Amino acid sequence: MPLFTDQMNRTVDIPEHPQRIVSLVPSQTELLVDLGLKDRLVGLTKFCVHPKGLKKQKTIIGGTKNFHFDKIAALQPDLIIGNKEENYQEGIELLADKYPVWMSDIYTLVDALEMMKGIGEITGTLAQADKLTNEISQDIVSLSRRSRGTSVYLIWKDPMMAVGPQTFIHDMLGRAGFTNLVEESRYPELSMEDIKNLSPDFLLLSSEPFPFKQEHIDEFAAQLSQTHVQLVDGEMFSWYGSRLRYFKEYVESLD
């Protein structure tokens, strides 16, 4: 079998043109379909909501951090595709003992584009992946570089968790024109006092993983009179697969 190196620098033996693929990551599931691999995709997670209706056609193998190993075994996969952050180490190691497991590890748009090309290579769809990544690159490069202002981006409510450097969302915030005021890396907890002290132009409330809604906008706005509190589509800032095709259009719609 051909040898491939994934984004965690693991060497993986993968059959040429794998025919039974399990995806453990929603954004990568959508990517596989957009690369023309829907018929080869046999298993996915309960969070794989795109494309609409796909979950009804495939086997659900659990969540991104709790796999049903019996269901995966029954599918007899010849390729499993996961992600370092979204999946859990113990489960991935157990799967890798039995199946070819290719892992992504993504902090920036460049990493995301490399992931798409990597999946294209291991699945025999590199031409489609090249076309997709070129389209995304051109769109995002053409985005206006004007500054929108400073921001704090929240992904969770209790406790309040924000996005910091060394995350994909941080990179995409910059590309959208926001200056992220959170300096602690990854996903630090913040208090309301912390947010007040940062005094961002924008408090961005993500639609996922915590489902912020209008009531939360009202709650924050009542305490942050100098800050514009806005709900944003979390998929647009955090999904690092083919959904990036819509990033430019979404960002421009925020004007």
Residue pairs with C-beta under 8 A, 6 or more apart in sequence:
1 13
1 14
1 15
1 16
1 100
2 13
2 14
2 15
2 16
3 11
3 12
3 13
3 14
4 11
4 12
4 14
4 102
4 118
4 121
4 122
5 11
5 12
6 12
6 102
6 103
6 104
6 105
6 118
7 84
7 103
7 104
7 105
7 106
7 111
7 114
7 115
7 118
8 84
8 103
8 105
10 96
10 103
12 100
12 101
12 102
13 100
14 78
14 79
14 100
14 102
14 122
15 78
15 79
15 100
16 124
17 123
17 124
18 40
18 77
18 78
18 79
18 100
18 122
18 123
19 40
19 78
20 40
20 42
20 75
20 76
20 77
20 78
20 79
21 32
21 37
21 40
21 41
21 42
21 43
21 77
21 78
21 79
21 80
21 81
21 123
22 41
22 42
22 43
22 44
22 61
22 72
22 75
22 77
22 79
22 80
22 81
23 29
23 32
23 41
23 43
23 44
23 45
23 48
23 80
23 81
24 44
24 45
24 61
24 64
24 67
24 80
24 81
24 82
24 83
24 86
24 87
25 45
25 64
25 81
25 82
25 83
25 86
25 87
25 104
26 44
26 45
26 47
26 48
26 49
26 50
26 64
26 239
27 235
27 238
27 239
27 240
27 241
27 243
28 81
28 83
28 104
28 115
28 119
28 241
29 41
29 44
29 45
29 48
29 50
29 54
29 241
30 48
30 50
30 51
30 239
30 241
30 242
30 243
31 116
31 119
31 241
31 242
32 38
32 40
32 41
32 81
32 119
32 123
33 41
33 51
33 54
34 128
34 132
34 241
34 242
35 119
35 120
35 123
35 125
35 128
35 129
35 132
35 242
36 125
36 128
37 123
37 125
38 54
40 123
41 58
42 58
42 59
42 75
42 77
43 58
43 59
43 60
43 61
43 71
43 72
43 75
43 77
44 54
44 55
44 58
44 59
44 60
44 61
45 60
45 61
45 62
45 63
45 64
46 55
46 60
46 62
46 63
47 63
47 64
48 54
48 55
49 55
50 235
50 243
59 71
59 74
59 75
60 71
61 67
61 68
61 71
61 72
61 75
62 68
62 71
64 86
64 87
65 86
65 87
65 88
65 91
66 91
67 91
67 95
69 94
69 95
72 80
72 95
72 99
73 98
77 99
78 99
78 100
79 99
79 100
79 102
79 122
79 123
80 95
80 99
80 100
80 101
80 102
81 101
81 102
81 103
81 104
81 119
82 92
82 95
82 101
82 102
82 103
82 104
83 103
83 104
83 105
83 106
84 103
84 104
84 105
85 105
85 106
87 103
92 101
92 103
95 101
102 118
102 119
102 122
104 111
104 115
104 118
104 240
105 111
106 112
106 115
106 168
106 240
107 166
107 167
107 168
107 171
108 168
108 171
109 140
109 168
109 171
109 172
109 175
109 240
109 244
111 168
111 240
112 168
112 240
112 241
112 244
113 133
113 136
113 137
115 240
115 241
116 129
116 132
116 133
116 241
116 242
117 126
117 129
117 130
117 133
119 125
119 129
120 126
120 127
120 128
120 129
120 130
121 129
132 242
132 245
135 245
136 242
136 244
136 245
136 247
139 245
139 247
139 248
140 175
140 244
140 247
140 248
142 248
143 175
143 176
143 177
143 248
143 251
143 252
144 177
144 252
145 177
146 177
147 177
147 179
148 176
148 177
148 178
148 201
148 202
148 254
149 178
149 179
149 200
149 201
149 202
150 178
150 179
150 180
150 181
150 198
150 199
150 200
150 201
150 202
151 173
151 178
151 179
151 180
151 181
151 200
151 201
151 202
151 203
151 204
152 162
152 180
152 181
152 182
152 190
152 195
152 198
152 200
152 202
152 203
152 204
153 162
153 163
153 169
153 173
153 178
153 180
153 182
153 204
153 206
153 232
153 237
154 160
154 161
154 162
154 163
154 190
154 203
154 204
154 205
154 206
154 210
154 212
155 161
155 162
155 163
155 169
155 187
155 206
155 208
155 209
155 210
155 234
156 187
156 209
156 210
157 210
157 212
157 216
159 189
160 189
160 190
160 191
160 192
160 195
161 187
161 188
161 189
161 190
162 182
162 187
162 188
162 189
162 190
163 169
163 170
163 173
163 180
163 182
163 187
164 170
164 180
164 182
164 183
164 184
164 185
164 186
164 187
164 188
165 180
165 182
165 183
165 185
165 186
166 185
166 186
167 185
167 186
167 187
168 238
168 240
169 237
169 238
170 180
172 236
172 237
172 238
172 247
173 180
173 204
173 237
174 180
175 247
175 251
176 237
176 247
176 251
176 254
177 251
178 202
178 204
181 198
181 200
182 188
182 190
182 198
192 223
195 203
195 224
195 227
196 223
196 224
199 226
199 227
200 227
201 227
201 228
202 227
202 228
202 229
202 230
203 220
203 224
203 227
203 228
203 229
203 230
204 230
204 232
205 212
205 216
205 217
205 220
205 229
205 230
205 231
205 232
206 212
206 232
206 233
206 234
206 237
206 238
207 231
207 232
207 233
207 234
207 235
208 234
208 235
208 238
209 234
212 231
213 231
214 231
217 229
217 230
217 231
220 227
220 229
221 227
221 229
230 254
232 254
233 250
235 243
236 243
236 246
236 247
236 250
236 251
